[in-house]
């Protein structure tokens, strides 16, 4: 029997490569999201510190010009925080899209692998059946060869190259 050959091997290779690329995109999206969360946390901390300083300065009786300057800085930090929140939302959307892409790529690979496994099982069953038939054939030939020569046959016929059993045995042994 011919050896097993999966005709969709190139498709499986492409699916594996696509899954690896999707996984890499997902990993980058995770890193981007983590970085965006860190920057947002830093912006929130800096804004909190600036507001506290501003309130403390007001309580200490800071000049109005300095208080206005501190307030403007707090507004700028608030805008920066909002930008980081927006960046984080975009990163989370990108992560969600990458996650869906990774799931789709995995499902496509698994579908091709399932087809491969089904074909391999069919091949293995056919191979086992062929081997079983060959073994049964060898067994029948062996049984015929071990039968005593009947009275209807003379001993010259039993060992003759033209005898049907000799031909079967020769064919079975050359396989």
PyMOL commands that set and color helices and strands:
alter all, ss='L'
color gray80, all
select helices_A, chain A and resi 9-59+64-146+155-158+164-173
alter helices_A, ss='H'
color red, helices_A
deselect
rebuild
show_as cartoon
